[in-house]
Amino acid sequence: MRHYENLVIVKPTLTEEEIKNSIAAIEEVITENGGQIVARDEMGMRKLAYPIKKSPRGYFHVVYYTIEPSAIAEIERRFRINEELLRFVTIKYDSKREVKAWNEMVEKTKKPAKTEESSESTESAAS
C-alpha cells in the first residue's frame, strides 16, 4: 500500500448538498478500489487563480489515503468522467521522507477537528 493525496476542485454552482454528495462519490471511488481513507481536509469555497470552465471559484477538498498503485489509473479515469469536478490532482508519496511529510499533513488535518470538537463540548458544558 502506498500513500496518496488527492486534491479535487468541485464546481461552485452546485448546492451545498450536491457538493457533499459529489465529495461522497469521490471518496466512494477510492474505497471501491481498495483504498483506505486516512484523513480529509475540506478547504471550502476559494477563488481560483484563473477561471476554469468560466468559473472564478471552486470548492476545494483534499483526501489522504493508502491504496495499491494499480488502482490509481481507475480512480483517475473515474475522476475524468465526473462532470462535477473542475480539476483534480493525485500526488504519490514514495520515499521515507515523503511518507513522513504525508503523516505530518494527516496529523495536521486531524488536530484542528479535535480542537473544534473539544471547544464545542466545553461551550455546551458551560451553558
N, C-alpha and C positions, 0 to 999 in steps of 0.2 A: 504494500500500500504506500502510495506517495502522497505528499501534501500539496494541495492546490488551493487557489483563491480565485473566485470569480467575481468580477465587478460587472453588474448589469445596470443599464440605464433604461427605465421604463418610460413610455410616453406620458407626458404630463396631462394630456387631455382626458385620461381615464379618471373615473371617480375613485374615492378612497377604497371602496370595497373592491372595485375592479383591479386596483393596484395590488391589494392584498391577495386576491385570487391569482393574479399573474405571478407574484412572488412565490406563492404556494406551489404553482405549477412548475416554476423553475426549480425549486427545491425537490419537488417530486421527481423530476427528470434525473436529478443527481442520485436520489435514493433508489430509484428503479434500476439504475445501472450499477448498484452495489456500493455506492458511496455512503460515507458516514459524515453527516454534517456536525462539525465541532462547534462552530460559532457563526453568528450572523451579525452584521452591523448595518442597521437601517440609517443611512445618512440623510434621507429625506429629499425634498424637492430643492434643487440647486440650479443656478444659472449656468448654462454651458458656455464654453469659451467661444464657440461659434455655433450657429443654428444647424441642427441635424434634422433633415426632412421638415424644414420650416418651423421647427420647434426651438425656441430660445432657452427652454428649461427642460429638466428631466428629473425623474425620481431615481436616486442612486441607492443601490443595495449591494452589499458585499457578503459573500458566503465563503466561509473557510471549511474545507472538507478533506477527507482522505479517501482515495479510490485507486483502483488498478489503472495503470496508464492506458490500457487497451480500451477503456470505456470513454475516454475523453473525446474521441472522434465522434461518437454517437451523441454525446451531450452537446458538443458544439454544433452538430448538424441540426439537432432539435432547437437550439437557440436561434440558428439562422432562419428557420422557417417560422419562428414565432413573430408575428407581425406587431405585437405589443412592445417589443424591445427595439429601442433606437440603436443601442450599441451594447457589446459585451466584450470582455477581455478575460482570458484564462491565464493565470500565472502559475507556473510549476516551481516548487521549492525542492531542489535536489541535494545540494551539498549540506554538510553538517551545519555550516554557518547559516545557510538559508533556512534550514529547518528550525534552528534556534530562533531566528528572526520571526518565522511564522508562529512559533509557540508564544513569543512575546506579544505579537499582534493579537493572537487569540485571547491571551490573558487581559490585554487592554480592553478588548471589547466586552469581556465578561465583567470586569471590575466596575465600570460605570453603571451597569444594570443592577449590580448588587448594592451599590451605594444609593441608587434611586429607591430600591425596594426598602432598604433599611430606613431611609428618611421618611418614606410614606408610612411605614409601620410606627415610627417614632411620633409622627404627626397624629395618627389615628389613636395612639395610646394616650397622647396628651389631651385629646378632646373628649 
